[in-house]
Amino acid sequence: NAFVIKVIVLFSNAATVGNAKFIGTLTRTALNLKGISESEAEEGIAPATFKVAIDGDSELIIAGNKVSFRSLGETQLFTSGDNKVVEASVEYSDAGTTVKEYIKITLDNASTPTTAQVEYQTGVSGNGLDYSATYTGNLTKQ
């Protein structure tokens, strides 16, 4: 079984932002399903909300100009300008299934962030599955 991880660069400029751990809740705002029911999605792969915290579904950490959140483990952040809006994405494949994740973070202050407006997208395709979900929310520095 070949396992492939591909990082997709949306912006060409590496971001320079301050370190922070964020907490709060991301709420699912869009859900597209094929090959799985909404109840199955809510029970596992696409719950209605994500609790972002140490004791939650996942932590959101910015450190060393990289983001860690779910499968975005220490993924380089990129920006198109002022470092207040940063993005990262990852794509990986295993056994005929492809997973894509993308996050866009709008920070109140690039060098010393205290709040983050987050848009997170996740999706899976292959092996009879084709779904995607989008989550949004405002997080605060822990």
NORBELCOR-V847703 format. One record per helix or strand. SS is the DSSP state (~ for helix, > for strand). FROM is the first residue (numbers start at 1). LEN is the number of residues. If there is no record, write none. Layout:
((SS | FROM | LEN) (SS | FROM | LEN))
//
This chain:
((> | 3 | 4) (> | 13 | 2) (> | 20 | 13) (~ | 38 | 6) (> | 49 | 4) (> | 58 | 1) (> | 60 | 4) (> | 66 | 4) (> | 72 | 5) (> | 78 | 2) (> | 85 | 10) (> | 97 | 11) (> | 115 | 12) (> | 129 | 13))
//
